[in-house]
């Protein structure tokens, strides 16, 4: 989003326009955070950054070490360098309680510094598995592809946390203990660095401060009865609500959560709705996630 330079868009009335800082600048602004509410994007031009290799992989810890690992994770991400991104959360375990995972990616040129970071993560507990190595960037991006099974049913929920407080860690750990599907999971994505230094009004995206994006994935196989897996995702989100920032990551908001859309965009919401009225006044693109009210 922040590296988008230009987008060719077919609008609801059939016109093909080019959105960029120098042409249809308001549409360009809206696309960067407002998603598919405005038209069909037929081509994109991005600013590229050379990144052939990263240090990436996953470390798994026993569930019993969740409190210690998450406490250490909170301390590390509070001061981590721009070059480091560290996911954390819980994955299902067919042989017992869920597993705690840390998924670091180091994109800096100084691999030794990245290796020190990873060694520190591994010392947060007693890993039962740690596979982190120099990896082509495009391979690192596909690390979780195997978790997506064609035909599965999904209910996604999300919350924004300003930081991983002890109370939030306890709620997440308790929720993870109740995972009943071999496909459900909880992930935390650390938003920081360059993305947090973009001015809030520069794009439509609503939260430009350091935070954790919590992704709650309730998933179950088509042959499996729903059996509460979706309810688990809903309840986990509700339990985090008192500890969370207003709104949430827009692309993960449910169609039944329209009241959360305005706070997700914050002071950008009214401007975004105005752009929606200008470029799609009849709400042709009503299936966009999230749908903007017009």
N, C-alpha and C positions, 0 to 999 in steps of 0.2 A: 504493500500500500504506500509506504513512504518513498519507495523507489519508482513508483509509477510516473512515467513522463507523458504518456498520451494514451487515449483510448478512443477507438472508433465505435460508435454506438448507434444502433437502429432504435429510434424512438417509437412511441406508440402510434404516432401518425404516419409512420413509414419513412420519415426522413433519416438519412444517414448523416451524423454529425461527428466532428472530431473534438473531443474534450481534452484540453490542455491548459497550461497557465496562460497561454496567449490566445485561446479560442474556446468559447463556451466554458469559461473559467469556473462558473458556478456549478455546472454539471461535473466538472473535474473535481471540484471540492467535495461534492456530494457523493461521488462514486467511492471516494477514499474513506470508507466507513459506513456508507449508506447502502452498499451492496447492490442487489439487482432490482431495486425499486424504481428505476428510471428508464430502463430499456434493455436491449440485448447487445452485449459487448461482442463485437466481431473480431477485434484485434487489439492487442496491447503492446506498448513499448515500455520497457523497463530499463532503468539504470542497473548495469551489472557490476558485480564485485568478484574479482578472482578469488576463488576459494576451493582449490583442488582437493585438499585433505583436511580433515578435522580429527580430533581425538573424541571418540564417541563410543557409547555402549551402555551397558546396564549392570548394576550391582543389586543383588537381592539379599534381603535380610529376613530372619525369622520374625514372625508377627510379634512374638514376645518382646522384641527389641524396638517396637514402634516408638515408644515414648522417647527413648534415648536417641534414636536415629532422627526423629523429627525435630527434637530440640537442637541437635547439632546442625541439621539442615537449616533451621531458622537462623542460627548464628552465622553460618557460612554465606548464605545468600544476602545477608544484610550488608556485606562488604565485598561481594564478588566483583571481579573485573568485567568490563563490557564484553570481553572475548568469551566469557563463560555463560552458558545457559544450563540450568539444572532443573530437570523435572523431578517430581517425587510423587509418591502415592502408594496405592495398594492394587495388587493384581490377584486374581483368583488362583487358588492352589487346589488341584484335584485330589491331593493327598492329605489335606488338612486345612488349617487356618490360612487365610490369605497371606501373601508375602508383601513385605515392604520393599519398594523399589526406588532407586535413585538412577536417573538417566542423564548423565552430564554430556555436554558437547563443548569442546574447547576449540575455538576458531582462530586463536592467535598464532603468530609466527613463532613464538617462543614455546616450543613443545615441552621443554623442561618445566616451565611454569605450569603448564596444563597438567603435566604428570604429577606435580606436587599437589595441585588441587585435588586430583583424583585419588591420590594416596590418602589425603585428609578425609575424603568422603568414605573411603573403605575402612578407615579407623573409627568411624562412628558406631560400629557394631562388629559383629562376627559374621561376615558375609557367608552365605551358603553357595554363592556363585558370583563371580565378577568377571565380566568380559568387556573390556574397554581397550580400544586399540586405535591406531591411525587408520582412518576409513575414508574412502571417497565420499564427498559431501552428499551426492545423490543417493548413495547407499544408506547413509545415516538417516536421510529423510524417510526411507521406507521401513524403518526399524519396527514400526507397530502395524505394518500392513497385514501381517499374519493373524492379528487379533480380530480382523473384520471378516466375518463369515457371510457369504452371500445368502440372502434369504432370512437372516436373523431379524428379529424385531428389536427396535431401539427406542428408549426414552431418555433423552439427554436433558440434564439440568445443569445450571451453572451459578456460581456466586463469585464475587470479587472480594478478596480479603486484603486489607492494607498490609498485613503481616500475618505470620502464622503464630497466633497467640497460643498459650497453653490450653485455653478453653477450646479454641478451634481444633487444635491437634487432638484433644480428647474426643470431641464430637466426630471427627473424621475417623479416628481409630475405632470408636464404638460402631459407627456405621459400617466400616469395613468388616467388622466381626460378623455382621449380619448378611453379608453377601451370600446369596444362595444359588446364583447362576455361574457356570464356568466361563461366562463371557462378560459379566459386569465388572466394573473397575472404577477407581477414583484416581484422578490425575491432577497435579498442581503444576501450572506453568508460570515461570517467573518472568514478569514483564519489567524490564529495567534497561539501563544503558541508553543508547542513542534514541530509542523509541520514546523514552520518558523525557527526553529533552526537546521534543517537538512541541511547539506552542499549541494549546488546546484548540484555538480557533483556526489553525492552519489546515486541518482536515476535519471531516465530520466525526471521526472517532472520538469518543467522549471522555476517556480516562487516560491522561498522559503523565501519571505519576507512578512510581514504583508500586507494584502490587502483585498479588498472586491470583491467577485465574484458576478457580477450582472447576474441574470438569467431572461431572457425575454421570456415569454411563450405566444405565440399566439395560441389559441386553439378554435376550433369550431366544432359543432355537424355535423355528416354526412348528415343530412337532411337540414342543413343550407348552403346557398351559402357561398363561401369564403368571400365575401363582405368586403375585405380589412383587415381581421384579420391577415393574414400573412404579408401583407404590413405594418401593424402597428408594428409588431415585427421588421421588417427590418428597418423601419424609426427610431424606438427608438434606435436601435443599432447604426445607422449612426449618430444620434444626440449626442450620448455619445462618439463617436470615438475621437473627439478632446480633450476630458477630460480624456481619458483612457490610460492605459499602453499598450504597444505593445502586440499583440497576444490575448489570451483569454483561457478560460478553454477548453482543447482539446475536451472532450467528447460532448460539446455543440456547437462546430463549425459546420457550415453547409457544405454540399458537394460542394456548390458553393462559398466557401471561402478558396480555397487552398492557397492563398497568405498570410493568417493569420497563417498557420501551422508553418512555420519556426520560427517566433518570439514568438510563444507560447512555444516552447522548448528552445529558446535562444541559449546559447553556447552548449547545449546538442544535438542540431538538427543534426549536421553532424555525430556525433557518433551514433545517433539513426538510421539514414539512412544507415550507414555502417552495423549496426546489421540487418536491414531489408534485405539488399543485401546478407548477410551471411546466414540468416535463412530462408528467403523466396524470393529467387532471381527472381522467375517467378511471384511474386505478386499474388499468389493464394488467399491470404487473403486480397483482394482489397476492401472488403466491411467493413473493420474495420473503426471505427470512432475515430480520423481522419485517412484517408488513407495517408501513407507516400509515397512520390515519390521515385521511384527506376529507 
